[in-house]
C-alpha cells in the first residue's frame, strides 16, 4: 500500500491523527514519509494526482468532503 493511501485511510479512522493533521498537516505528512509530490497532492486535494499516485479509481474515494468514523 502506498504511504499516501495509508495516511488517507488513517485520517478517516483515527480522531487524534485527524486533529493533529488539522493543526499541522506538514508535520503529519513528514512523519508518514510522503514524497513532496504526495504531500502537495494531499494538501491541494488534487484528485487526478492522488488517483495516479495511489492507483485508486473513480468511485473508490472522494476528496470533496470529509467522512469520519471514530470509535467512541
Helices and strands as residue ranges (DSSP letters): H 3-11, H 15-23, H 25-31, H 36-44, H 47-54
